[in-house]
Amino acid sequence: MLEAGDVLRVVSFRKTPKALLAALPGSSAPIPENARTNASPEFSIPQHGSLRLRVPDGWQSQSHSLADPPSVILHFSPANGDAFDVQVTAIWLEPDRRSRETADSLKATVQRAANALLPHSVEKTATIHDLRSPESAGFYYALTDNNPGPGEFSYLTQGVFLTREVLSTFTILHRTPASPEANQALRAFSEATYTE
């Protein structure tokens, strides 16, 4: 997990490429060993309700809630193999901070993150895509690592979505460009709901 100003980014590799770490300021911190597996699609944010995600059948999920800041760290992986790796950090926002998070500011945040990774990607520009639903709005991009190491993921889909008072950042790592799991994760994010 990397903190950069008002945004937390989650990056996961078996062995994180040095170029990626150089592009993302901050220091890494793994999900604690005592993180619990959660079969429910409701993920609790201490004292601030729950983020609800439709987790695809067959996915393993782990969650770890934090009281300060009020947040939940999520990790999704296949039941077998290592075809994908999905990590999400969802943070409840104080009202004044929430009022500053607009569609334009979210898109600009995603664009900055994409631009930081372009020197290490096959693509020369990053296309920013929308994530929209009645309760969630966000943006994401997809890039290809230009020099993946042995066993590392070649494809990255990354972005943010705002679900009422909860801001979530996500990273989806996958091994094929047209990953059905990446599409399933994006659908789950676009359909996220929040209960107080």
N, C-alpha and C positions, 0 to 999 in steps of 0.2 A: 504494500500500500504506500503510495507516494502522495505527500501533501504539497500543493502548490497554491499558495494564497487561499482563496475560498473554495478550492476544489480538491477533492481526494481522488486519486486514480489508483485502480487496482491493476497490477500487471502480473501475469503468471506464466512462467516458463519452467521447464525442468531445470534448465540452466539459462538464466537470463542473459541475452546478448549484451556485451559491454556497450555497444553502440546505442542500444535502446536505453540502458541506464543513463548514459551520458546525455541523451536527449530529454529525459524526464528528470527534473531536479527533485531531490529529496532522498530519503533513505528507505530501504525496504523493511517491512515487518510482516512476517508470516501470520496466517490465521493460527491462533493458539491450538495446541494439541487437544485441549479439552472442548473444542468446538463440537456442538452436538448435531447429530443428523436430525433433520426435520422433514417428515413426510408431508406435513401440512403446507398448503399454499399461503398460510398467514405467517408473516415473520414479524415478531414483536420488536418495537422500538421502545425501550424503557420509559415509562411515564407518558408516552406519546402515541399510543395506539399501535397499529400494525400495517405493514405494507403487504398487500395481497398480490401474489403472482401465480399464474396458472403454470405450474411446473409440468413439463411433458412427462408422460408415462415412461418409466424405465430410467429416468435420470436420478442420480444420487444427489442429495442436497445436504449441505452443512450450513448452519448459521451460528453466529456469535454476536450477541447483543452487547452494546456498550452504553453505560449511563452518561459518560461525559467525553465527547458530545453525544447526545441521544442518537444512537445509530444502530444499524445491524449490518454485519458483513456476511455475505452469502457466497457460497461456492457450489457450483453444479458441475457434475462430470458424468460420463457414461457408466452404466452398471459394469460394463466390461470394456477393456481396451482404453485407448487414449485418443479417440478421434476428435475430441473437443475439450475445452476447459473454459468455464464461464465464471467470472467473478463480478460481484456487485457490492458496492458500498452505498447504503441508503442512510441519509442524515436528515433528521427533523430540523427544520429551520425556524428560528425565532421570527416573529412577525415582521420586524424591521428588515431583517435579511431577506425574508421571503418577498417583500415588496420590491426589492432590487433585482430579483431574478425574473427577467422578461424573456420573451422569445429571442429578441435580438442579443441579449447578453449571453444566453445559453448557446446560441449559434456561434457567437464570437469565441466563446470558450472552447467549443469543439473545433473550430477552425484553427485556433492557436495550437491546440494539441496535435492536430493533423499536420500542420506546417512543421512542427518540431520533429516529426517522424519522417517527413518526406526525404531527407537526405539518406535515409536508411531503407528506402522502399523502392520497388520497381517503378511505381507510378511517379510521375513528375508533378501531378496536381492531385488534390484530394476533392472528391465530390462529396458535399454535405447533403445527407438525406434527412427527411422529416420522420419523426415518430409521432403520430397523432391519434387521440381517442377523446371521448367526452371528458375523461378525468386526467389524462396524462398528455404531456407534450414534451418533445425532445428532439435531439439531432444525433446523427452518427456518421461515421465514415468507415471505409474498408481499405486496407492497404496490404501489400505483399512484401514480406521481408526480402531484401535483395541479397542477403548472405546468411541464410539460416544454417546453424550448426547441426551436427548429427542429432537426430531425435527432437529437434526444436520444431515448433509450429511455424509454418510459412505464412499463414494468413491471419490477419488481425482485423476485428471489427470492434470499434470503440466509440463511446459516446456518453450522453447524459440524458436523463428524462426527469421531469418535475411532475409529481403526483400530489396535487394540492400542497401540503406543507412539507413534503418529503422530496429532497433532491437526491437522485441516484446517479452514480457513475458506474459504467460497466465496461468490461473487456471480455470479448469472445475470441478465443484462439481456436483455430481449426486447421485441418490438414488439406482440405480441398476447397477450390475457389467457390463452388456453388454448394456450400454446406447446408444440408437441410436443418441441422441443429442450430446453426447461426440464424436461419430464418425463423425457427421455432422460438428461439430466445428473443429475437426482435419482436415477434408477435406478442410474447408474454409481457415484454416491457411496455409495448404500446397499449396493452389492455390492463395495465396495473391499476389497482385501486387502493385507496387508503381509508382505514376505519379508525376513528378516534377512540 
